[in-house]
Amino acid sequence: MLEIPLLAAFLAFCRIGGCFLTMPGLASARVPMQVRLFVAVAATLALLPHMWDSIAPHASAEPGVLLVLIASELAIGALIGLVARFYVLALQFIGSAMAMMTGFGMAGGGTAIEDNDPQPPMAAIISFGALMLLFILDFHHEIIRALVISYRLAPIESLFDPQSALTDITDTLSDAFYVMIRLGSPFIAYAILVNLAIGFINKLTPQIPVYFISLPFVIAGGLILLYFAIGSLLGLFAQGFFPIMTGL
């Protein structure tokens, strides 16, 4: 009978597709929906033989139980993708803050990589570089590994645990905040020192509009700081990503 294999494949697709629906990169607004669907189906067919023993016994459940399992699998998959997405969103946030602190916040909205909302050009460059670096380091393989391990840590019969999910999200946000503060600390110090110096100069020469004159120098200093810090920034970002996915 084809009913059991089809239901088992659909249960696997719910968790894998839910993850691919929210994970960074693949869930970007720049990726067509058909591409996401085909990638999720291909990953499901590739992983199903390895997880058959964990999924197949639940494919013969009653229709009411199957609906509960489908909703639970979608929530678990979305949680795995959201953990990675929140980390990337934290980088987008600190990138926007860095653009504002270096004078690029008034440069107008640029094209965002992940979403349709406008984003400062500096933040878009940092987000694109970080996302490209993650794919170069095979972070999508880490996502697939987390999906396979999830069937051992959160089997289908255990259903979705909202308390555990909230704990995972809270820990991810806490770790991401700590990493992003480290990444943005040079720019925070730069903004404090530059604005303090400009304020003193403005007090000494109140007849000169120092804030308007100083903006090109503030932007130039921010670009120089970004030039020397971008390598370490992206490296620390990538180093912080994999422990978060491993701890999931």
Secondary structure, 3 states (H helix, E strand, C coil): CCHHHHHHHHHHHHHHHHHHHHCCCCCCCCCCHHHHHHHHHHHHHHHHHHHHHHHHHHCCCCHHHHHHHHHHHHHHHHHHHHHHHHHHHHHHHHHHHHHHHCCHHHCCCECCCCCCCCECHHHHHHHHHHHHHHHHCCHHHHHHHHHHHHHHHCCHHHCCCHHHHHHHHHHHHHHHHHHHHHHHHHHHHHHHHHHHHHHHHHHHCCCCCHHHHHHHHHHHHHHHHHHHHHHHHHHHHHHHHHHHHHHC
